[in-house]
Amino acid sequence: QLVESGGGLVPAGGSLRLSCAASGRTFSSRAMGWFRQAPGKEREFVAAISWNSANTYYADSVKGRFTISRDNARDTMYLQMNSLKPEDTAVYYCAVKTDLGSYYYTTQYRYWGQGTQVTVSS
């Protein structure tokens, strides 16, 4: 099970740090990712990280503003979001990558959290 936390309402230019904690089983040997879904839009890739943190991947829209990290000892993944924009408003989901394909597609991920709402006011 994955549980996201850290969402909330922030003004444009603000920061939030999302957490994704695993419980019941460990995913320390799996790559993981963050996705987001805004109302009326498809779920989209935000960032991903390899199991050992050696490789990270970002959507162009968040590159330079968001930082993904993980602490395998705590079975927790993070997303530090800085310089937030109103267009970052969405429900943010964490997921475990179980397939060998691209990091960017939802179909490569099996386990998903319930999501946490991020709202950025203008």
Order of alpha helices (4+ residues) and beta strands (2+ residues): beta-beta-beta-beta-beta-beta-beta-beta-beta-beta-beta
